[in-house]
């Protein structure tokens, strides 16, 4: 832990986090502290538990029939799996951006971003307009869509749709945003835009991003966690993980010897 981190409290912390699909043990005893204003890359071969891990961080995992979670996840010091905690409220605090862009198909660009603030009780049109503009600017999309806010969100290109989904997540001011391979369906130019955006976002939020792209992880993240067969094998500064991994399995994966 660096000096700067030692002066901060973790925004998110897991303690012996376990996740199951029926009898299948998908995530095995992960304990990690994640600090504010960082980009965290989660890497590892397909089926190793990366996506399941991040879905436990906003209680999406339990939406799958037969799924269950053990252990604890602390968000800003509160156990999100504690008794009486509403998972909907947790998902407002921990946003999610999926692999495939998923703007709400029947809603305009404006309403895709405004829906979260509206559900939280914001009704005044002027304040909604301000929030939508702010969120679209934070997602580096405002200049491209400001003259067509009433058009459907699905009318945008794939890369624009993904940035719209990021704007939608930002509109409710979450301290953490989860991204599950957000660029895997995008072309190289759109991917570069999203990567630049992620780097800018860490000034406002903590980003935890699953990626299968080693170069992407090394380019954009401050910390990297390597998963294998449901366990987090290694977690540390990205430079250290990629240049001096502590575990031989991490080195073998990063150098392409398996995965």
N, C-alpha and C positions, 0 to 999 in steps of 0.2 A: 504494500500500500504506500502511495506517495504521500509527501507532506501535505499537499493540497487536499487529498482524500481524507487524511487523518483529521482534518479540521471540519469535515462535513459528516452528516448522517447519511446513510444509504437512502436513496429514493425507493429502492426495492431490494428485498432480501429474501432468499429462500433458505429454509432449514429442513434438511432431509426430505426434500420434495420427491414424492413417488407418484407415478401416474399409471393407470391400468386401463386396458380395453378388455373387459371381462377378465379372464385369467392371465392375459398377456401383460407382462410387466414392461411398459414402454419407456418410463423414465425412472431411474434408480438412484434414489438418495442424493439429489443434487442440493448442495448448500453453496450459495454464492451471494456476495454483496455487490450491488450495482449502484454507482454514485451518480449524482445529478450532472447534467450537461456533458454527457459522453455518448459516443456511438459504440454500441457493443455488437460485434459480429458473432453469429453462432454458426459454426461450420461442422462438417462431418458428412460421411457417406449417406446415400439415400436410406431411409428407414431406420435411422439411428436415434430418433427421438427429438430432433431439433424443433420441428413444428409443434409436436405435442407439448414440449417444454414451454414454448412461448404461449400456447393456448391455455396453459395452466395459470399464466400470470394475469389473465383477465377473466378467468372462470369460463372460458369458451369450451374447454375440454369436456366439462360435465354435460354439455348439450348433446354429446354423442351417446346413444343408448348403450348401457352397459359400462360406461366409463366411470372411473372414480379416481379420487385424489387423496393421498395421505401426506402428512407433513404440513408445513406452514409456509405461507407467502405473506411477507409484510410489505405493505405499500405505505410509505411515509409513516412508518411506525405502527400501523394497524393491520391486524391479521385479516386478510380478505376472505379467509375461510372460517372466520369466527362465527359464533352463534348469532343468528339474526341478521347477518350482513346480506344486503340485497345485491345479487350479482349484476343487475342492471346498473346500479350506481357505480359498481367497480368498473364496468365497461365504459362509463363516462370518464373515468379517471385514467384509464389505460386504453388508448385508442388502438385500432387495428387496421392495417392495410394489407390486403391479400395479394396472392400471386397474380391473379387475373383481375384487372380493374373491374369494379362492380358498382358504378354509379346507379342510383335508383332509376330504372328505365322510364318511368312515367313522369319524372320530375325534371324541371328546368335546371340549368346550371346554378342559378340563384338558389332555388329551393333545395338542391342537393346539399348546399353548404349551410343553408339556414335551418334545415330540419332539426339539427341537434339543439341549437339555441332556442328554437320554438318549443321543443319538448321540455326544455328546462325552464320555460315560462317567459321567455323574451317575446314580447308582442309588438312593441312600438316599431313601426316600419323604418323610421330613421335609424334607430339603433341596430336593427337587423341589417340594413344596408351597409352600415359602418362595419359590422362584424363580418359580413360576407366579403367586403372589399379587403379588409385586413387579412382575412384567412387566405383569400386568393393571392394576395401579394406575398404572404409568407410562403405559399406553395409555388411561387414564381410562375403564376398563371394569369394574373390580373390583366396584363397588357394584351394577352392573346384573346381574352374572352369578354373584356369590359363592355364591348358593343353588342354582345349577343347573349346576355345573361338570361334572356327568356327562352333561348333554344334548349332543346333537350340535352342533358348531360351526355347521353349516348351518341350525340352527333359529333362529338370530339374525336380526335385521333386517339390511339391506344395510350401513347405517352401522356397526352393531355388528360385523358380519363383517369390515369393513375395519379396525376398531380391534383385532379379534382377530388379524388378520394382522400388524398393527404390533406387538402384544404378542409374537407368535411370532418376529418379527424381532429384537425387543429381548432376548429370553430368552437369546441367546448372546453378549450384550455386544459388539456390533460397534461399531467407532469411526465407521462411516459407514452410513447407510441411504439407499438410492435409492428414489424414489417416482415411478412413471410415471402421471401424471394420476390420482392416487388418489381424487379426488372427482368425476370426470366422470360417474360412474354413480350419484351420490348426490343426495338431495334437499337443499334449502338448509339445513335444520337440521343434518343429518348433516355437510354440508360445513363448516359453522361449527364443529362439534365437532372435526373433523379439523384445521382450521386452527389452532384454539386449542391442540390437542395438539402440532402441529408446532412452534409457538412455544415450548412448554414443553420439548420434546425436545432443543432445541439446548443446553440446560444439560448434557446427557449425551452427545449424539452430533452429528455433522455430517449434515445432511439435504440431499440433492440431489434436487430435485423438478421434473419436467417438468410444465408446465401450459400449457393453451391460453387460460387465463383471465387477462387482463392485470390486472384488479382484484385477483385473488388473488395474483399475483406481487408486485404493489406493496404489498399488505397484509402479507404474511408473510415476505418474504425480506430478507436482508441484502445479498446480491449477486445480480445477474442476468446471465445469458449469453444473447445473442441469436444464434440460428442462422438461416442462410439458405443454401439449396442446398449443405448439407453443411459450410459453414464457420462458425466462430464469429466473427461480424462485430464483436461488441462484448462486453466483460465488465467489470463495475465495480460500484460501490455502487449499489444499487437506486434510491435517490433520484436519483443522477446520471444513470443510464441512462434513467429515466422523465421527468426534467425538463430535462436538458441532454445528450442523447445526442451522442456525438462523431461518429457516422456518420449521414448523411442517410437511409440505408436503415432504420436503427433507428427514427428519428423517423417515417418513413412507415408502418412496421408498427404502432408503438404508437398512432399517431393514426388507424389504421384505413384507410389509403389502399391497402393491399393485405393479403393473407393471409386 
